[in-house]
């Protein structure tokens, strides 16, 4: 067999394999999107042939959905902004600052990400209840910032360490202090990494359910809590839940689609050295 023919066949096999894996990976989202157009009686047991309907979307698109969408958007955006403003300088100080026991601070931040949420739900509830922050956007923002900052420090610190220290030394020789080096040299080099980490915090906050369902009632409830309302004592309204779920995942998917170049660039920062 000709070598070029073997290469073409190998290339086609790889392409087909990638498409199969992509379809398998995205099948749950595709199935959810399709189920949102099914009548409720066609969902369980699943039926392949059905007449599409928009009844589920008419039922879920309401003022209540708008309120939950607004809460999720405000809480997530504010959480990401505050997390970036706090975590990036902290990671820079740990990586290049003159802190005593900098690694101890770093490991402390990492260990907080390993703490299970269920272990702290009662003291957090008592603290928020004492400060009158139960069922408030401020309370959720404080919780999510507390979870997002350690995650950002963990990841952003690795991006800082991928920058050659010789660049900072050269800046020191030229008269730059560490603050000037941060804004003029290091930050432009790792802004893709910061963006990708911020997107990770965005997705984590947007999808969070445990604290949202335990720390809110109606006023500050997010979209994930709204989805839970289709599981009632009368039964599970799967079609309406899938319609609402499609709306919930639509925003992160669209955001990821339009920012995929920055995401890939950020995730590959420091991947090649030399």
Steps between C-alpha positions, in 0.01 A plus 500: 500500500623847409640700797295810413184284488581363845543855633166607351323196645659560838393864488141404414491242779622760750240753379216248525617396847508863614146558371373187677662605828361854462149367439520268800632782716226742393219241496355598843470865394352406162254261664398771748447750219287254300299397806407863558293483181317181597154483655522390863341162429765420236795538737469191720541248359703675228342500155697563185215640290298794627346826388718792616331753723597832659258448787781423746686819413178702532454351846855568627562842341334725754567784743623241748763377253603859430555563872714187539695582183567851631616361835735249338645760264560765768640257755730329250639816341566671834658183638739469205601868514570495874680165477730633227572821692589306816660182365736639234693735737502230767642243258761753384602570860533128572699435183733802497443687823718501810246335726623278777371145459341582165459132422310452826247761389480332161433155647243649735307639203520164324373306801191722522395375157504142632251573779160340421216749487271286712750523788460877531139555395369532859757756628466697176122502534526619861747773402284625212189483714671704774609766249156504330649381171283193452319515165715790380727540199768647727509185709543275195766730355700478824472120495599467138788745529628294792493193276627670185801686642690185616432334165630802310809531722574132445490530121627856445808437713611234251463752217716750689768237557508421126628853434884498500626670814775658291238739359423628848869533582555697180209728594653548845827607341311748281348658811159332509358399833293183536171684447622652172639162393162344568299741286750562219670163456336205668131583466511534118675161480249305709174684427381198300558274798314740729212511255474121480508473880231768528288299258543194721381701801211632288384150406545368854297786646232484230445128558517505883192348663572380854547836672247673276221261598590507870568873542215648293123484482354711221658844491860399415445150359703417190421305184621171645245538781233581242567166327438319827142627508397259226554211741172509691289268712268461203784362289805591296433736211795391292407679177463837673819438697688423177363816338614708798833312513563582134454869579734471800787341305448722196682802645823318604508316166462820298757678718745212459442493124586867452798490738645163399814653347583684823420185698733281294773762515462530875497126562819454298697775675827349610432172319814542290823620653844541361 
